[in-house]
Amino acid sequence: MKIGKLIGRIFRPIGLFFDKWLITPITKIILKVMSFFKGSAKSFDRIAGKKSTLLIVSLLLAFGTFIIIDQESNVMIDQYAEILYNQPVTAVYNEESYVVEGLPKSVDITLIGQKRHIFLAKQSPSKGVSVDLTGLKPGNHKVTLKYTQRLKSLDYKLDPSQVTVTIYDKKSENRSLTYDLLHQDSLDSKLYISNVEIDRTDVIIKGAQYKLDRVATVKALVDVNNIPNPKAGEITVKDIPLVAYDNDGKIVDLEIVPKTVAANITITSPSKEVPIKVVPKGNVAFGKSIQSMETSLSKITVYGEEAAIEKIENFEVEIDVKGLESDKEFNVTLKKPKGITELSSKTMTVKVTVANSSSKEIPNVSVVSENLDSNLKVQALTEEDRQVTVVVSGSEDIIKDIQASDITAYIDLKGFTAGQREVEVKVRGTDLRLSYASKTKKVKVSITNK
Protein backbone atom coordinates (compact mmCIF):
# COMPACT_ATOMS: atom_id res chain seq x y z
CA MET A 1 0.00 0.00 0.00
CA LYS A 2 2.78 2.34 0.91
CA ILE A 3 4.52 1.64 -2.43
CA GLY A 4 1.31 2.31 -4.33
CA LYS A 5 0.80 5.62 -2.55
CA LEU A 6 4.41 6.57 -3.28
CA ILE A 7 3.99 5.81 -7.01
CA GLY A 8 0.74 7.79 -7.02
CA ARG A 9 2.45 10.79 -5.48
CA ILE A 10 5.20 10.66 -8.15
CA PHE A 11 2.96 10.36 -11.24
CA ARG A 12 0.09 12.61 -10.02
CA PRO A 13 1.97 15.87 -10.80
CA ILE A 14 2.94 14.48 -14.21
CA GLY A 15 -0.69 13.62 -15.00
CA LEU A 16 -1.90 17.03 -13.88
CA PHE A 17 0.79 18.64 -16.10
CA PHE A 18 -0.33 16.76 -19.26
CA ASP A 19 -4.03 17.32 -18.41
CA LYS A 20 -3.58 21.06 -17.98
CA TRP A 21 -1.21 21.77 -20.88
CA LEU A 22 -2.04 19.09 -23.48
CA ILE A 23 -5.33 17.18 -22.99
CA THR A 24 -7.56 20.08 -21.90
CA PRO A 25 -6.39 22.50 -24.69
CA ILE A 26 -6.70 19.81 -27.35
CA THR A 27 -10.17 18.77 -26.07
CA LYS A 28 -11.35 22.39 -26.36
CA ILE A 29 -10.08 22.51 -29.93
CA ILE A 30 -11.96 19.33 -30.81
CA LEU A 31 -15.21 20.66 -29.26
CA LYS A 32 -14.92 23.84 -31.33
CA VAL A 33 -14.41 21.71 -34.47
CA MET A 34 -17.44 19.62 -33.59
CA SER A 35 -19.61 22.66 -33.05
CA PHE A 36 -18.50 23.89 -36.45
CA PHE A 37 -19.64 20.64 -38.04
CA LYS A 38 -22.79 20.37 -35.91
CA GLY A 39 -24.97 20.18 -38.92
CA SER A 40 -23.24 17.07 -40.24
CA ALA A 41 -24.34 13.53 -40.00
CA LYS A 42 -25.81 12.36 -36.71
CA SER A 43 -23.50 9.33 -36.71
CA PHE A 44 -20.49 11.60 -36.59
CA ASP A 45 -22.11 13.45 -33.68
CA ARG A 46 -22.70 10.28 -31.78
CA ILE A 47 -19.11 9.06 -32.22
CA ALA A 48 -17.47 12.38 -31.70
CA GLY A 49 -19.70 13.20 -28.78
CA LYS A 50 -18.54 10.30 -26.71
CA LYS A 51 -16.09 11.10 -23.97
CA SER A 52 -13.95 8.05 -24.82
CA THR A 53 -13.49 9.28 -28.39
CA LEU A 54 -12.47 12.68 -27.20
CA LEU A 55 -10.02 11.15 -24.74
CA ILE A 56 -8.39 8.88 -27.37
CA VAL A 57 -8.04 11.65 -29.94
CA SER A 58 -6.60 14.00 -27.35
CA LEU A 59 -4.04 11.43 -26.27
CA LEU A 60 -2.99 10.73 -29.87
CA LEU A 61 -2.57 14.39 -30.63
CA ALA A 62 -0.63 14.92 -27.39
CA PHE A 63 1.67 11.99 -28.17
CA GLY A 64 2.30 13.26 -31.70
CA THR A 65 3.06 16.73 -30.43
CA PHE A 66 5.49 15.27 -27.89
CA ILE A 67 7.33 13.28 -30.60
CA ILE A 68 7.67 16.33 -32.85
CA ILE A 69 8.98 18.50 -30.06
CA ASP A 70 11.42 15.74 -28.98
CA GLN A 71 12.77 15.32 -32.49
CA GLU A 72 13.28 19.05 -32.91
CA SER A 73 15.04 19.30 -29.57
CA ASN A 74 17.35 16.45 -30.56
CA VAL A 75 18.23 18.23 -33.75
CA MET A 76 19.09 21.32 -31.80
CA ILE A 77 20.88 19.64 -28.91
CA ASP A 78 22.37 16.34 -30.17
CA GLN A 79 25.19 17.91 -32.27
CA TYR A 80 28.68 16.35 -32.29
CA ALA A 81 31.96 16.84 -34.12
CA GLU A 82 34.58 14.23 -35.03
CA ILE A 83 37.90 14.67 -36.85
CA LEU A 84 39.05 12.25 -39.53
CA TYR A 85 42.85 12.59 -39.62
CA ASN A 86 45.21 12.16 -42.60
CA GLN A 87 42.61 11.69 -45.32
CA PRO A 88 44.34 11.28 -48.70
CA VAL A 89 43.98 13.97 -51.36
CA THR A 90 43.46 13.04 -55.00
CA ALA A 91 44.32 15.49 -57.76
CA VAL A 92 42.80 15.30 -61.22
CA TYR A 93 45.14 16.53 -63.97
CA ASN A 94 47.16 15.34 -66.98
CA GLU A 95 49.96 13.42 -65.24
CA GLU A 96 51.76 12.72 -68.52
CA SER A 97 52.23 16.41 -69.28
CA TYR A 98 52.47 18.16 -65.91
CA VAL A 99 54.04 17.96 -62.45
CA VAL A 100 52.18 19.42 -59.46
CA GLU A 101 53.96 20.63 -56.32
CA GLY A 102 52.56 22.11 -53.11
CA LEU A 103 49.53 19.83 -52.91
CA PRO A 104 49.25 18.15 -49.48
CA LYS A 105 49.20 14.37 -49.48
CA SER A 106 46.50 14.36 -46.80
CA VAL A 107 44.16 16.68 -44.87
CA ASP A 108 42.03 16.51 -41.71
CA ILE A 109 38.22 16.49 -42.04
CA THR A 110 35.93 17.65 -39.22
CA LEU A 111 32.43 16.10 -39.47
CA ILE A 112 29.62 17.95 -37.67
CA GLY A 113 26.19 16.45 -36.98
CA GLN A 114 24.33 13.88 -34.95
CA LYS A 115 26.23 10.90 -33.65
CA ARG A 116 24.30 8.36 -35.65
CA HIS A 117 24.81 10.33 -38.86
CA ILE A 118 28.54 10.63 -38.19
CA PHE A 119 28.69 6.88 -37.55
CA LEU A 120 26.89 6.16 -40.82
CA ALA A 121 29.17 8.54 -42.68
CA LYS A 122 32.25 6.72 -41.44
CA GLN A 123 30.82 3.36 -42.52
CA SER A 124 29.54 4.40 -45.94
CA PRO A 125 31.92 4.89 -48.89
CA SER A 126 32.79 8.37 -50.09
CA LYS A 127 34.72 9.83 -52.98
CA GLY A 128 37.19 11.33 -50.50
CA VAL A 129 39.04 14.63 -50.83
CA SER A 130 39.82 15.79 -54.33
CA VAL A 131 40.91 18.80 -56.32
CA ASP A 132 40.32 19.32 -60.03
CA LEU A 133 43.33 20.91 -61.76
CA THR A 134 42.10 20.20 -65.27
CA GLY A 135 42.69 23.12 -67.60
CA LEU A 136 45.24 24.89 -65.37
CA LYS A 137 48.46 25.95 -67.07
CA PRO A 138 52.04 25.97 -65.64
CA GLY A 139 52.39 28.50 -62.82
CA ASN A 140 51.04 29.16 -59.32
CA HIS A 141 47.35 28.57 -58.60
CA LYS A 142 45.17 28.83 -55.47
CA VAL A 143 42.77 25.89 -55.50
CA THR A 144 39.93 24.66 -53.26
CA LEU A 145 39.79 21.11 -51.94
CA LYS A 146 36.43 19.32 -51.99
CA TYR A 147 35.04 16.49 -49.89
CA THR A 148 32.21 14.38 -51.26
CA GLN A 149 30.03 12.61 -48.68
CA ARG A 150 26.80 10.76 -49.48
CA LEU A 151 25.02 11.89 -46.28
CA LYS A 152 23.72 15.42 -46.76
CA SER A 153 22.70 15.71 -43.09
CA LEU A 154 26.31 16.38 -42.08
CA ASP A 155 28.42 19.48 -42.27
CA TYR A 156 32.18 19.22 -42.80
CA LYS A 157 35.28 21.36 -42.61
CA LEU A 158 38.63 20.68 -44.31
CA ASP A 159 41.99 21.63 -42.82
CA PRO A 160 43.40 23.03 -45.04
CA SER A 161 40.54 23.80 -47.41
CA GLN A 162 42.53 25.93 -49.86
CA VAL A 163 46.15 25.51 -50.99
CA THR A 164 48.51 27.13 -53.46
CA VAL A 165 50.01 24.69 -55.97
CA THR A 166 52.72 25.10 -58.59
CA ILE A 167 52.31 23.38 -61.94
CA TYR A 168 55.37 22.55 -64.10
CA ASP A 169 55.74 21.06 -67.55
CA LYS A 170 56.92 17.46 -67.16
CA LYS A 171 60.31 16.81 -68.80
CA SER A 172 62.19 13.52 -69.27
CA GLU A 173 65.84 12.47 -69.69
CA ASN A 174 67.83 9.25 -70.01
CA ARG A 175 70.35 8.49 -67.25
CA SER A 176 72.82 5.66 -66.74
CA LEU A 177 72.08 3.25 -63.90
CA THR A 178 74.52 2.00 -61.25
CA TYR A 179 73.95 0.08 -58.04
CA ASP A 180 74.72 0.13 -54.33
CA LEU A 181 74.95 -2.93 -52.06
CA LEU A 182 73.11 -2.48 -48.76
CA HIS A 183 73.58 -4.47 -45.53
CA GLN A 184 76.59 -6.44 -46.78
CA ASP A 185 77.57 -7.07 -43.15
CA SER A 186 74.47 -9.25 -42.72
CA LEU A 187 75.81 -11.72 -45.32
CA ASP A 188 77.55 -14.83 -44.01
CA SER A 189 81.15 -13.79 -43.44
CA LYS A 190 82.40 -16.72 -45.53
CA LEU A 191 80.41 -15.49 -48.54
CA TYR A 192 81.30 -12.64 -50.87
CA ILE A 193 79.29 -10.88 -53.59
CA SER A 194 81.69 -10.93 -56.50
CA ASN A 195 79.41 -9.54 -59.22
CA VAL A 196 76.08 -7.75 -59.68
CA GLU A 197 74.59 -7.57 -63.17
CA ILE A 198 71.50 -5.34 -63.53
CA ASP A 199 69.02 -6.18 -66.29
CA ARG A 200 69.30 -2.68 -67.80
CA THR A 201 72.00 -0.02 -68.04
CA ASP A 202 69.87 3.14 -68.24
CA VAL A 203 66.51 4.53 -67.07
CA ILE A 204 64.25 7.50 -67.79
CA ILE A 205 63.75 10.20 -65.17
CA LYS A 206 60.69 12.49 -65.35
CA GLY A 207 59.82 15.68 -63.51
CA ALA A 208 60.25 19.42 -63.41
CA GLN A 209 63.36 20.59 -65.26
CA TYR A 210 64.96 22.06 -62.12
CA LYS A 211 64.78 18.65 -60.45
CA LEU A 212 66.23 16.84 -63.46
CA ASP A 213 69.17 19.25 -63.34
CA ARG A 214 69.86 18.28 -59.70
CA VAL A 215 70.20 14.54 -60.41
CA ALA A 216 73.82 13.38 -60.25
CA THR A 217 73.25 9.62 -60.31
CA VAL A 218 70.51 7.02 -60.33
CA LYS A 219 71.15 3.84 -58.36
CA ALA A 220 69.53 0.48 -57.87
CA LEU A 221 69.57 -0.33 -54.13
CA VAL A 222 70.45 -4.02 -53.91
CA ASP A 223 69.60 -5.04 -50.34
CA VAL A 224 71.41 -8.19 -49.19
CA ASN A 225 68.62 -8.75 -46.66
CA ASN A 226 66.22 -9.33 -49.57
CA ILE A 227 68.29 -12.22 -50.96
CA PRO A 228 66.48 -15.43 -49.94
CA ASN A 229 68.77 -18.06 -48.41
CA PRO A 230 72.05 -16.61 -49.78
CA LYS A 231 74.72 -19.17 -50.69
CA ALA A 232 77.53 -19.57 -53.19
CA GLY A 233 76.21 -19.44 -56.76
CA GLU A 234 74.05 -17.17 -58.91
CA ILE A 235 70.70 -15.80 -57.80
CA THR A 236 68.18 -13.42 -59.40
CA VAL A 237 66.64 -10.68 -57.27
CA LYS A 238 63.57 -8.83 -58.56
CA ASP A 239 61.76 -5.59 -57.64
CA ILE A 240 64.95 -3.70 -56.75
CA PRO A 241 63.96 -0.05 -56.05
CA LEU A 242 65.61 2.85 -57.88
CA VAL A 243 66.61 6.15 -56.24
CA ALA A 244 67.94 9.39 -57.72
CA TYR A 245 70.62 11.35 -55.80
CA ASP A 246 72.08 14.84 -56.10
CA ASN A 247 75.76 15.75 -55.69
CA ASP A 248 75.39 15.85 -51.89
CA GLY A 249 73.91 12.35 -51.72
CA LYS A 250 70.39 13.62 -51.01
CA ILE A 251 67.39 11.93 -52.61
CA VAL A 252 65.72 13.82 -55.48
CA ASP A 253 61.97 13.18 -55.52
CA LEU A 254 60.92 12.52 -59.11
CA GLU A 255 59.52 9.78 -61.34
CA ILE A 256 61.84 6.99 -62.52
CA VAL A 257 60.83 4.65 -65.35
CA PRO A 258 60.86 1.77 -64.70
CA LYS A 259 60.29 1.97 -60.93
CA THR A 260 62.20 -1.27 -60.23
CA VAL A 261 64.74 -3.55 -61.91
CA ALA A 262 66.04 -7.10 -61.54
CA ALA A 263 69.65 -8.20 -61.03
CA ASN A 264 71.69 -11.38 -61.29
CA ILE A 265 73.95 -11.63 -58.25
CA THR A 266 77.00 -13.89 -58.12
CA ILE A 267 77.92 -15.04 -54.63
CA THR A 268 81.26 -16.76 -54.10
CA SER A 269 83.18 -18.14 -51.15
CA PRO A 270 86.86 -17.50 -51.97
CA SER A 271 89.24 -19.08 -49.47
CA LYS A 272 92.89 -19.97 -49.09
CA GLU A 273 94.91 -21.92 -46.55
CA VAL A 274 98.14 -20.12 -45.62
CA PRO A 275 100.90 -20.79 -43.05
CA ILE A 276 101.03 -18.80 -39.83
CA LYS A 277 104.08 -16.62 -39.29
CA VAL A 278 104.75 -15.37 -35.74
CA VAL A 279 106.37 -11.93 -35.68
CA PRO A 280 107.88 -10.91 -32.30
CA LYS A 281 107.78 -7.17 -31.62
CA GLY A 282 110.31 -5.45 -29.34
CA ASN A 283 113.56 -6.69 -27.79
CA VAL A 284 113.69 -9.33 -25.08
CA ALA A 285 115.63 -8.62 -21.85
CA PHE A 286 119.36 -7.88 -22.18
CA GLY A 287 121.41 -11.04 -22.53
CA LYS A 288 118.36 -13.09 -23.49
CA SER A 289 117.05 -14.34 -26.83
CA ILE A 290 114.10 -16.32 -28.19
CA GLN A 291 115.02 -19.98 -28.48
CA SER A 292 111.68 -21.27 -29.83
CA MET A 293 108.10 -20.23 -30.62
CA GLU A 294 105.55 -23.05 -30.58
CA THR A 295 102.06 -22.28 -31.96
CA SER A 296 98.76 -24.07 -31.47
CA LEU A 297 98.06 -23.53 -35.19
CA SER A 298 100.43 -23.95 -38.08
CA LYS A 299 97.96 -22.93 -40.84
CA ILE A 300 94.77 -20.93 -41.15
CA THR A 301 92.06 -20.57 -43.82
CA VAL A 302 91.14 -17.02 -44.83
CA TYR A 303 87.88 -15.99 -46.58
CA GLY A 304 87.07 -12.73 -48.36
CA GLU A 305 87.70 -10.78 -51.54
CA GLU A 306 89.54 -12.85 -54.10
CA ALA A 307 92.07 -10.07 -54.82
CA ALA A 308 92.87 -9.71 -51.11
CA ILE A 309 93.27 -13.45 -50.65
CA GLU A 310 95.68 -13.74 -53.57
CA LYS A 311 98.06 -11.24 -51.92
CA ILE A 312 98.35 -13.25 -48.70
CA GLU A 313 101.29 -15.68 -48.71
CA ASN A 314 101.35 -16.15 -44.94
CA PHE A 315 99.28 -14.99 -42.00
CA GLU A 316 101.32 -12.79 -39.67
CA VAL A 317 100.63 -12.93 -35.93
CA GLU A 318 102.36 -10.30 -33.79
CA ILE A 319 103.37 -10.84 -30.14
CA ASP A 320 104.93 -8.28 -27.82
CA VAL A 321 108.17 -9.71 -26.35
CA LYS A 322 109.62 -6.41 -25.11
CA GLY A 323 111.62 -7.00 -21.90
CA LEU A 324 110.76 -10.74 -21.81
CA GLU A 325 113.06 -12.56 -19.36
CA SER A 326 111.54 -16.04 -19.10
CA ASP A 327 109.28 -18.48 -20.93
CA LYS A 328 105.74 -17.27 -21.58
CA GLU A 329 102.55 -18.44 -23.29
CA PHE A 330 100.66 -15.79 -25.28
CA ASN A 331 96.92 -15.99 -26.00
CA VAL A 332 96.44 -14.15 -29.27
CA THR A 333 93.20 -12.87 -30.84
CA LEU A 334 93.64 -13.08 -34.59
CA LYS A 335 92.94 -9.94 -36.60
CA LYS A 336 91.47 -10.01 -40.09
CA PRO A 337 93.61 -8.28 -42.74
CA LYS A 338 91.99 -5.76 -45.09
CA GLY A 339 89.65 -7.48 -47.54
CA ILE A 340 89.36 -10.62 -45.40
CA THR A 341 85.87 -11.28 -44.01
CA GLU A 342 86.36 -14.51 -42.05
CA LEU A 343 89.06 -16.72 -40.51
CA SER A 344 88.84 -20.43 -39.80
CA SER A 345 90.07 -19.70 -36.24
CA LYS A 346 89.58 -16.68 -34.03
CA THR A 347 92.36 -17.28 -31.47
CA MET A 348 95.59 -19.20 -31.01
CA THR A 349 98.38 -19.62 -28.45
CA VAL A 350 102.11 -19.00 -28.86
CA LYS A 351 104.53 -20.50 -26.34
CA VAL A 352 107.84 -18.59 -26.29
CA THR A 353 110.97 -20.20 -24.80
CA VAL A 354 113.78 -17.85 -23.72
CA ALA A 355 117.51 -18.74 -23.57
CA ASN A 356 120.80 -16.93 -23.01
CA SER A 357 121.88 -14.87 -26.00
CA SER A 358 125.00 -15.32 -28.12
CA SER A 359 126.21 -13.43 -31.16
CA LYS A 360 127.93 -14.25 -34.44
CA GLU A 361 129.37 -12.09 -37.21
CA ILE A 362 128.46 -12.85 -40.83
CA PRO A 363 130.89 -11.05 -43.20
CA ASN A 364 130.51 -10.07 -46.85
CA VAL A 365 126.72 -9.59 -46.88
CA SER A 366 125.87 -7.71 -50.09
CA VAL A 367 123.88 -4.47 -49.77
CA VAL A 368 120.87 -4.19 -52.09
CA SER A 369 118.60 -1.21 -52.80
CA GLU A 370 114.83 -1.11 -52.49
CA ASN A 371 112.05 1.27 -53.62
CA LEU A 372 114.25 3.25 -56.04
CA ASP A 373 112.39 5.23 -58.71
CA SER A 374 112.25 3.23 -61.95
CA ASN A 375 113.86 6.12 -63.86
CA LEU A 376 116.97 6.06 -61.65
CA LYS A 377 119.88 3.70 -61.01
CA VAL A 378 122.24 3.38 -58.02
CA GLN A 379 125.89 2.36 -57.55
CA ALA A 380 128.04 2.00 -54.43
CA LEU A 381 130.98 4.42 -54.28
CA THR A 382 133.50 1.96 -52.72
CA GLU A 383 133.86 -1.75 -52.03
CA GLU A 384 133.13 -1.10 -48.36
CA ASP A 385 129.77 0.36 -49.45
CA ARG A 386 128.88 -2.80 -51.41
CA GLN A 387 129.22 -5.32 -48.60
CA VAL A 388 128.82 -5.16 -44.82
CA THR A 389 129.36 -7.40 -41.82
CA VAL A 390 126.16 -8.33 -39.96
CA VAL A 391 126.05 -9.24 -36.27
CA VAL A 392 123.44 -11.91 -35.53
CA SER A 393 122.26 -12.37 -31.92
CA GLY A 394 120.22 -15.22 -30.52
CA SER A 395 120.28 -18.68 -29.03
CA GLU A 396 123.62 -20.39 -29.68
CA ASP A 397 122.11 -23.53 -31.17
CA ILE A 398 120.23 -21.40 -33.74
CA ILE A 399 122.87 -18.89 -34.87
CA LYS A 400 125.50 -21.55 -35.47
CA ASP A 401 123.76 -22.55 -38.71
CA ILE A 402 123.05 -19.01 -40.01
CA GLN A 403 124.70 -18.12 -43.35
CA ALA A 404 124.91 -14.96 -45.46
CA SER A 405 122.16 -16.28 -47.74
CA ASP A 406 119.76 -16.16 -44.77
CA ILE A 407 120.33 -12.42 -44.34
CA THR A 408 119.35 -9.36 -46.40
CA ALA A 409 121.17 -6.07 -45.94
CA TYR A 410 119.42 -3.22 -47.78
CA ILE A 411 119.01 0.52 -48.20
CA ASP A 412 115.57 2.08 -48.67
CA LEU A 413 115.77 4.68 -51.49
CA LYS A 414 112.11 5.68 -51.59
CA GLY A 415 111.85 9.39 -52.49
CA PHE A 416 115.57 9.79 -53.27
CA THR A 417 116.65 11.82 -56.31
CA ALA A 418 119.85 11.84 -58.42
CA GLY A 419 123.10 12.67 -56.63
CA GLN A 420 125.54 11.23 -54.09
CA ARG A 421 123.77 10.08 -50.94
CA GLU A 422 124.69 8.56 -47.58
CA VAL A 423 122.02 6.06 -46.62
CA GLU A 424 121.29 3.99 -43.49
CA VAL A 425 121.81 0.23 -43.79
CA LYS A 426 118.95 -2.00 -42.59
CA VAL A 427 119.03 -5.78 -42.07
CA ARG A 428 116.42 -8.51 -41.92
CA GLY A 429 116.68 -12.29 -41.73
CA THR A 430 114.58 -15.35 -42.40
CA ASP A 431 114.53 -16.49 -38.75
CA LEU A 432 112.45 -14.06 -36.69
CA ARG A 433 113.75 -15.48 -33.42
CA LEU A 434 117.08 -13.75 -34.06
CA SER A 435 118.07 -10.08 -34.14
CA TYR A 436 120.25 -8.59 -36.89
CA ALA A 437 122.41 -5.44 -37.05
CA SER A 438 124.97 -4.13 -39.56
CA LYS A 439 128.37 -3.14 -38.19
CA THR A 440 128.45 -0.47 -40.90
CA LYS A 441 125.61 1.93 -40.10
CA LYS A 442 125.64 3.93 -43.36
CA VAL A 443 126.95 3.51 -46.90
CA LYS A 444 127.60 6.03 -49.69
CA VAL A 445 125.95 5.58 -53.08
CA SER A 446 125.63 7.51 -56.33
CA ILE A 447 122.14 7.84 -57.81
CA THR A 448 121.93 8.76 -61.52
CA ASN A 449 119.33 8.94 -64.25
CA LYS A 450 119.04 5.97 -66.54
Secondary structure, DSSP 8 states (H G I E B T S, - for coil): -HHHHHHHHHHHHHHHHHIIIIIHHHHHHHHHHHHHTTTS-HHHHHHHHSHHHHHHHHHHHHHHHHHHHHHHHHHHH--EEEEEEEEEEEEES-TTTEEEES--SEEEEEEEE-HHHHHHHHHS---EEEEE-TT--SEEEEEE-EEE-S-TT-EEEEESSEEEEEEEE-EEEEEEEEEEEE-GGGS-TT-EEEEEEES-SEEEEEE-HHHHHH--EEEEEEEGGGSSS--SEEEEEEEEEEEEE-TTS-B---EEESSEEEEEEEEE--EEEEEEEEEEES--STTEEEEEEEES-SEEEEEE-HHHHHH-SSEEEEEE-TT--S-EEEEEE----TTEEEES-SEEEEEEEEEE-EEEEEEEEEEEEES--TTEEEEESSGGGTEEEEEEEE-HHHHTT--GGGEEEEEE-TT--SEEEEEE-EEEES-TTSEEEESS-EEEEEEEE-
